[in-house]
Structure formats: C-alpha cells, structure tokens
Amino acid sequence: MKRVLLHLFVLTYGSLIFAEVNLVLRASHKKSPRLEEMHKTKRKNPLTLNKSKAF
C-alpha cells in the first residue's frame, strides 16, 4: 500500500513540476528582450534573408 501511495505522490508531484517548468519556459520565451532583438535584426538583415531563401 505504501508503494502505491508513493508512486501516486511522485507522479502528481512530477507532473506539477513539469507543468511549472513548462509555464516558466513559455513566459521567458515570450518576454525575453534578447530573442525579440534577434528576430528584429534577422528581419532587417538582408544577408540572412538571402540565405534562408537559398535553402
């Protein structure tokens, strides 16, 4: 009986941690200024645009 309870506890706790990490990663991905700057420079830079069209 103890093993079953422990297993359930680990499963629920693990899934909660996973969900929390997922949320944090999503939030940091959306709101990080460095990524936004990279996207802006990629759009402005003609060299990267030409490379992406070539491939």
C-alpha positions in Angstrom: 0.0 0.0 0.0 2.8 2.4 0.8 4.4 1.8 -2.6 1.2 2.7 -4.4 0.8 5.9 -2.4 4.4 6.8 -3.0 4.0 6.1 -6.7 0.9 8.3 -7.0 2.6 11.1 -5.0 5.7 11.0 -7.2 3.5 11.0 -10.4 1.4 14.0 -9.3 4.4 15.9 -7.9 6.4 15.3 -11.0 3.7 16.4 -13.4 3.2 19.6 -11.3 6.9 20.4 -11.5 6.8 19.6 -15.3 3.9 22.0 -15.8 5.5 24.7 -13.7 8.8 24.5 -15.7 6.8 24.5 -19.0 5.0 27.7 -17.9 8.2 29.4 -16.9 9.9 28.4 -20.2 7.0 29.7 -22.2 6.8 33.0 -20.2 10.6 33.6 -20.6 10.4 32.8 -24.3 7.7 35.3 -24.9 9.0 38.1 -22.8 12.8 37.9 -23.3 14.1 41.0 -25.0 17.2 39.3 -26.4 15.1 37.0 -28.5 13.0 39.9 -29.7 16.1 41.8 -30.7 17.4 38.7 -32.6 14.1 38.5 -34.5 14.2 42.2 -35.4 17.8 42.0 -36.6 17.0 38.9 -38.7 14.2 40.7 -40.4 16.3 43.8 -41.1 19.5 42.0 -42.3 19.3 41.2 -46.0 22.1 38.6 -45.8 20.2 36.3 -43.5 17.1 36.7 -45.7 19.0 35.6 -48.8 20.5 32.6 -47.0 17.0 31.5 -45.9 15.7 31.8 -49.4 18.6 29.8 -50.9 17.9 26.8 -48.6 
